[in-house]
Amino acid sequence: MQLPLTGIKVLDLSTLLPGPLCSQILGDFGAEVIKIEQPKGSDLARMAKPVIKDTSGLYLLVNRNKKSMTLDLKKEEGKKIFYELTQEADVVIEQFRPGAVKRIGVDYETLKEINPGLVYCSISGYGQDGPYEQKSGHDLNYLSYAGILGMTARNGVPALPGVQIADIGGGTLMAAIGILLALMARERDGKGQYIDIAMLDGAISWLPIVASNFFPTGLDPKPGQTKLTGRNACYEVYETKDGGFISLGPIEPHLWANLCRYFGKEEFIAWQNEDAKQDEMFAYLRQQFLQKDRDEWIETLDQVDVCIAPVYSLSEVFQDPHVIHRKMVFEMEHPRLGKIKQLGFPIKMSETPAQAKQAPPDLGDNTDEIIKQLGYSPEEIVNLHQQGIV
């Protein structure tokens, strides 16, 4: 079976989370991904704790299906080798602060002279231009500027999200989509292009529900005061008898009606969106859900069809029978570490499903192999090592 991206070569200069997870997605579907780092290692994900033996757990989860090459791009011979790799590459991914790749000499304008068909993707916090171009940031900051953090609040205090929404949703996924679109366009006209991915831009694109109210009215939605942020009893998290929590979400009228009939409170059906009745319904449901344990409520209300789920810990997530059935956690063999756990493939394809062919590589695992393919002799390769270029 030939995977969709078989024959596509990716040079990945990115580090940490957004870029490496993007290139892993491409690798899962057949792309040859070469992860390029400084000879002493430049991906901070390698040092993130906790570790499995001597290897970071984070690194192992975002770097499968890749080769690892060390290359000092600050040295002329290192740049020369990178230019040689670029001649045969389809995609370059970088995640430096805007302007850094130009100073090094591996920017798009330079590389497209070597390979006009190159698709070059830059991932940054705020984009390659604009007032915030050089501003440092992390996921929390992008969510703040996007208004998402302000909307994720109770009692006036914003809550830190449990996962990196802007990094992955605004960076990783937008970059992967952009790269695939550019490759499709190249199939038509033969031209590569530059992709500017800003994690803030991506986060802002996640605002259709709240913006759908703001654009017509000009009124800022208040946290905890919209239908999906805590105003309505039909969309809320409730505590249960055992100290657990359930998430309740029957916003469709027929599902809300199912819940109301179960509790024998048919008058609630018409009150679903009545602001004056929300406190009464909140009080009633809070009192009711404290009468049974979390899993009892799930078993009972799953039969009623009301949009309900348990609020899981991670240990529960990876033991859930549905998660296991969907293969969203699996094990693969690592040559040094033995079996390592991996997060599964969220994109299920009937004819060309993703594959985990290669375990996350150690630093520089494939350097000599790649240099040899470029035509360097064994003596030249030894010399490159001695000079610290690889």
C-alpha positions in Angstrom: 0.0 0.0 0.0 1.3 3.4 -1.0 0.5 6.1 1.5 -0.9 9.5 0.3 2.4 11.4 0.9 4.8 8.7 -0.3 7.5 10.5 -2.3 7.2 13.8 -0.5 10.4 14.9 1.3 10.1 17.2 4.3 13.0 19.1 5.9 11.9 20.0 9.5 13.8 22.7 11.3 11.1 23.2 14.0 11.2 22.3 17.7 9.0 21.7 20.7 5.3 21.1 19.8 3.6 22.8 16.8 6.0 22.1 14.0 7.2 18.7 15.1 3.6 17.5 15.5 2.8 18.9 12.1 5.7 17.0 10.4 4.7 13.9 12.4 1.3 14.0 10.8 2.9 14.2 7.3 5.2 11.3 8.2 2.3 9.2 9.5 0.9 9.4 6.0 4.0 8.5 4.1 6.2 11.6 3.8 10.0 11.2 4.4 10.7 13.6 7.2 14.2 14.6 8.0 14.4 16.4 11.4 17.4 18.7 11.4 19.1 19.9 14.6 22.3 21.5 15.7 25.0 18.8 16.4 24.6 19.2 20.1 20.8 19.2 19.9 18.5 22.2 19.6 15.0 20.7 20.2 14.1 21.6 23.8 11.5 18.8 23.7 14.4 16.3 24.1 15.0 17.7 27.6 11.4 18.0 28.7 10.5 15.9 31.8 9.5 13.3 32.6 11.8 10.9 30.7 11.6 7.3 29.7 15.0 6.0 30.6 17.0 8.9 29.0 14.5 10.2 26.5 11.8 12.8 27.0 8.2 11.5 26.9 7.2 14.6 24.9 9.8 14.1 22.3 8.6 10.5 21.8 5.0 11.6 21.2 5.7 14.1 18.4 8.6 12.7 16.5 7.8 9.2 15.1 8.2 8.4 11.4 11.2 10.8 11.1 14.9 10.6 10.4 17.2 12.6 12.5 20.1 14.6 11.1 22.5 17.0 12.9 23.7 19.9 10.8 25.3 23.2 11.9 23.5 25.8 9.7 25.7 28.6 11.1 28.7 27.2 9.3 29.1 27.6 5.5 29.6 23.9 4.9 26.5 23.1 6.9 24.5 25.5 4.8 26.0 24.0 1.6 24.7 20.6 2.7 21.3 22.0 3.5 21.1 23.6 0.1 21.9 20.2 -1.5 19.1 18.7 0.6 16.8 21.5 -0.6 17.3 20.6 -4.2 15.4 17.3 -3.7 13.0 18.5 -0.9 9.3 19.3 -1.3 8.6 21.0 2.0 10.6 23.0 4.6 9.1 23.7 8.0 10.6 26.2 10.4 9.5 27.7 13.7 12.0 30.4 14.5 11.2 34.0 15.4 10.5 36.0 12.2 13.8 37.0 10.5 16.0 34.3 12.0 16.1 32.1 9.0 17.0 35.0 6.8 20.0 35.8 9.0 21.1 32.2 8.8 20.5 32.0 5.1 17.9 29.3 4.9 14.8 31.6 4.2 12.3 31.0 1.5 13.6 33.7 -0.9 17.0 32.0 -0.8 15.8 28.5 -1.1 13.3 29.1 -3.9 16.2 30.1 -6.1 17.6 26.6 -5.5 14.2 24.8 -5.8 11.3 26.8 -7.3 8.8 24.1 -6.5 9.6 24.2 -2.7 6.7 24.6 -0.3 8.1 26.6 2.7 6.0 26.8 5.9 6.9 29.2 8.7 5.1 28.8 12.1 5.3 31.7 14.5 3.2 33.2 17.3 2.1 36.4 15.6 3.0 35.9 12.0 5.8 37.3 9.7 4.6 40.9 9.8 2.5 43.3 11.9 3.1 45.2 15.2 3.6 41.9 17.2 5.9 40.2 14.7 8.9 40.1 17.1 6.9 39.7 20.3 7.7 36.5 22.2 4.7 34.3 23.2 3.3 30.9 24.2 -0.1 29.2 23.8 -1.5 31.1 26.8 -0.6 34.5 25.3 -2.1 33.7 21.9 -5.3 32.6 23.6 -5.3 35.8 25.5 -5.0 38.0 22.5 -7.7 35.9 20.7 -10.2 36.5 23.4 -10.5 32.8 24.1 -8.9 32.9 27.6 -11.2 35.8 28.6 -14.2 33.7 27.6 -12.9 30.7 29.5 -13.6 32.1 33.0 -15.8 31.6 36.0 -16.4 34.2 38.7 -14.4 36.6 36.6 -11.1 34.6 36.7 -9.8 33.1 33.4 -8.9 29.4 33.7 -5.7 28.0 32.2 -6.7 25.4 29.5 -5.5 21.8 30.1 -4.0 21.5 26.6 -2.3 23.8 24.1 -5.2 25.0 22.0 -3.4 27.7 19.9 -0.2 25.7 19.5 -2.0 22.7 18.1 -5.2 24.0 16.7 -3.8 27.3 15.4 -0.3 26.1 14.6 0.1 22.4 14.0 -3.2 21.8 12.2 -3.2 25.1 10.2 0.3 24.4 9.0 -0.5 20.8 8.0 -3.5 22.0 6.0 -1.5 24.9 4.4 1.2 22.5 3.3 -1.2 20.0 1.8 -3.0 22.9 0.0 0.3 24.2 -1.4 1.3 20.7 -2.6 -2.1 20.4 -4.3 -1.6 23.8 -6.0 1.9 22.7 -7.1 0.4 19.7 -8.8 -1.6 22.1 -10.9 0.9 24.8 -11.8 4.3 23.4 -10.7 5.1 26.3 -8.4 6.0 26.2 -4.8 5.0 28.9 -2.3 5.5 30.4 1.1 3.1 29.7 4.0 2.9 32.1 6.9 1.2 30.5 9.9 0.5 32.6 13.0 -0.8 30.7 16.0 -2.8 33.8 17.0 -4.5 33.9 13.5 -5.3 30.2 14.0 -6.8 30.8 17.5 -8.9 33.7 16.2 -10.3 31.4 13.5 -11.8 29.3 16.3 -14.3 32.1 17.2 -17.3 31.5 14.9 -19.8 30.8 17.7 -18.9 33.8 19.9 -18.2 36.1 16.9 -21.6 35.2 15.4 -23.2 37.2 18.3 -20.6 39.9 18.4 -20.6 40.9 14.8 -24.3 41.7 14.5 -24.6 43.3 18.0 -21.2 44.8 18.7 -21.7 43.5 22.3 -18.8 41.7 24.1 -20.0 38.4 25.3 -19.4 38.1 29.1 -17.6 34.9 30.3 -20.1 32.6 31.9 -23.0 34.4 30.4 -23.4 32.8 27.0 -25.3 29.6 26.3 -22.0 27.6 25.9 -20.0 29.2 28.7 -22.3 28.7 31.7 -25.5 30.8 31.3 -27.8 27.8 30.6 -28.5 24.8 32.9 -28.5 22.6 29.8 -24.8 23.1 29.1 -22.8 22.7 32.3 -20.5 20.6 34.5 -22.2 19.0 37.5 -20.7 17.4 40.6 -21.8 13.9 41.6 -22.3 12.0 44.9 -18.7 10.5 44.8 -17.0 13.8 44.1 -16.8 13.1 40.4 -18.1 15.3 37.7 -20.3 14.9 34.6 -20.6 17.2 31.6 -24.2 17.8 30.4 -24.8 19.2 27.0 -28.4 18.7 25.6 -28.6 22.0 23.8 -30.9 20.6 21.1 -34.5 20.9 22.3 -35.4 17.2 21.8 -32.4 16.1 23.9 -33.2 18.6 26.6 -36.8 17.4 26.6 -35.5 13.8 27.1 -33.7 14.9 30.3 -36.6 16.9 31.6 -39.0 14.0 31.2 -36.6 11.7 32.9 -36.7 13.9 36.0 -40.4 14.4 35.7 -39.9 18.2 35.2 -41.7 18.8 31.9 -42.2 22.4 32.7 -38.4 22.8 32.2 -38.8 22.0 28.5 -40.1 25.4 27.6 -37.7 27.1 30.0 -34.5 25.9 28.3 -33.5 29.4 27.1 -35.4 31.5 29.6 -32.9 33.6 31.5 -35.3 34.1 34.4 -35.6 30.4 35.0 -32.0 29.3 34.8 -31.2 29.7 38.5 -34.1 27.5 39.4 -33.1 24.8 36.9 -29.4 25.0 37.9 -30.3 24.5 41.6 -32.6 21.5 40.8 -30.0 19.7 38.6 -27.2 20.3 41.0 -29.2 18.8 43.8 -30.3 15.8 41.6 -26.8 15.0 40.3 -25.5 14.8 43.9 -27.8 11.8 44.5 -25.8 9.3 42.5 -22.2 8.5 41.7 -20.7 9.7 38.4 -20.6 6.4 36.6 -24.2 5.6 37.8 -25.4 8.7 36.1 -23.6 7.9 32.9 -25.1 4.3 32.8 -28.6 5.7 33.5 -28.7 8.7 31.3 -26.9 7.0 28.3 -30.2 5.1 28.0 -32.1 8.4 27.8 -30.1 10.2 25.1 -29.2 13.5 26.7 -25.6 14.3 25.7 -23.7 13.3 28.8 -20.1 12.3 29.5 -17.9 11.6 32.6 -15.1 14.1 33.3 -12.2 11.8 32.9 -8.7 11.7 34.3 -6.0 10.7 31.8 -5.7 7.3 33.3 -9.4 6.8 32.6 -9.1 8.2 29.0 -6.6 5.6 28.0 -8.6 2.7 29.6 -11.9 3.7 28.0 -13.2 0.9 25.8 -14.2 3.3 23.0 -10.8 5.0 23.0 -9.2 1.6 22.8 -11.5 0.5 20.0 -10.7 3.6 18.0 -7.0 2.8 18.5 -6.2 6.2 20.0 -3.4 4.8 22.1 -1.1 2.1 20.8 2.4 0.7 21.4 5.3 0.7 19.0 8.8 -0.8 19.3 11.7 1.5 19.9 15.2 0.1 19.2 16.6 1.3 22.6 13.6 1.8 24.8 11.5 -1.3 23.9 7.7 -0.7 23.7 6.6 2.9 23.9 3.1 4.2 24.0 1.9 6.5 21.3 -1.2 8.6 20.7 -3.3 7.2 17.8 -4.1 8.6 14.4 -7.2 10.9 14.5 -7.6 10.8 10.7 -9.1 7.4 9.7 -8.8 6.6 6.0 -10.3 3.5 4.4 -7.7 2.9 1.7 -4.5 4.6 2.8 -4.5 4.7 6.7 -1.7 6.3 8.6 1.1 4.0 9.7 3.7 4.1 12.5 6.7 2.7 10.7 9.6 4.3 12.5 10.2 5.1 16.1 11.3 8.6 17.2 15.0 8.7 16.3 17.8 9.5 18.6 19.8 12.7 17.9 21.7 12.3 14.6 20.6 8.7 14.0 20.5 9.1 10.2 23.1 11.8 9.6 25.7 9.6 8.0 23.1 7.8 5.9 21.7 11.1 4.5 25.1 12.7 3.9 26.2 9.5 2.0 23.1 9.8 -0.2 24.3 13.3 -1.2 27.5 11.7 -2.5 29.9 12.4 0.3 32.7 9.9 0.7 33.5 8.1 4.0 36.5 10.3 4.4 34.5 13.5 3.8 31.9 12.4 6.3 34.6 11.8 9.0 35.9 15.3 8.3 32.4 16.8 8.7 32.1 15.2 12.1 35.6 16.4 13.2 34.7 19.9 12.2 31.4 19.8 14.2 29.4 20.5 11.1 27.4 17.3 11.6 
